[in-house]
Amino acid sequence: MTAIAKKTPPTPKAPKGAKPAAGGRTVKVTLVRSLIGYPAVQRETAKGLGLRKPGSSAVLFETPAVLGMINRIVHALKVETVEKP
């Protein structure tokens, strides 16, 4: 007879919608360079920021996750702070 192993429930993940920072600060990021020829990780990072092609922009909350993504592809972005989205 085989023993049936009990599966542990999966750990909960963070919600997809990020909460605004305490000050409610936002940043506007614009893709100014094409990412053709760059590693796929950098292209996926731009996609994660909501940027599709050069000239596209997104207004995002200034969270540690977003700032880390911006830092990863800062060579291809123009970053501006925005008071109100």
N, C-alpha and C positions, 0 to 999 in steps of 0.2 A: 504494500500500500504506500502511495506517495504522500508526502506531507505537503500541505498547501501553505505557502508562505503568505502572511498577511501583508498587504500593501499599505504603506503609510500614506496618508493624504498629502497631496502636493502642497508645498508652501505657497501662501498667497503672494501674488505679484503686485507691484505698485500699479496704481491706476494709470491708464494711458494719458488722461488729461492732467497736465501739470498745474499745480496751484500757483498763483502769482506770488512773487517775492513779497516780503513784509512791506517794503516801500511801494510795491506795485510798479517797479521800474520795468520798462520794456526796451528792447533793442530792435532796430530794423537792420536786417542783413540783406545784402544784394550780391548776387553772384556776378563778378566782373570778368572772370576768366573761365574759359571752357576747361573742363576737367578731362578732356580726351588726352590720353597718354599718361594720366596719373593712376595710381593704384586703385583697384576697385573699392577698397575700404574708404577712400576719400570721396569717390562718387556716391557711395551709399550714405556717407555722412551728409553730403549735400542734399540727397533725397530725404533724409531724416529731418533736415531743417526745413523742408518744404520748397526747396529750390530745384527747378527742373532744367533750365537752360540759362545761358548768360543774359543778364538783364532782369531776370526774375528776382523778386524780393519777397520777404516775409517779415512780419512783425511778431516777435516772440517775447514771452516773459523771460526775465533775466534770472534763470535758475542755474545751479551748478552744472547740471547736465547739459543745458544749452550752451553755457560758456565753454565747457570742455569740447563740445562739438565745433564751436566757432574756432577755438584755439587749434584744432586739428587741421582745419583748412583755411586758416587766416590769410594765406598767400593768394587765395582766389576770391576773397570777400571784401566788401566795403561794409563797415559796421558803424551804425549811428545810434545814439541813445535817443529815445522818443519819450516825451512826457505822457501823452495820451495816444492810445492806438487808433 
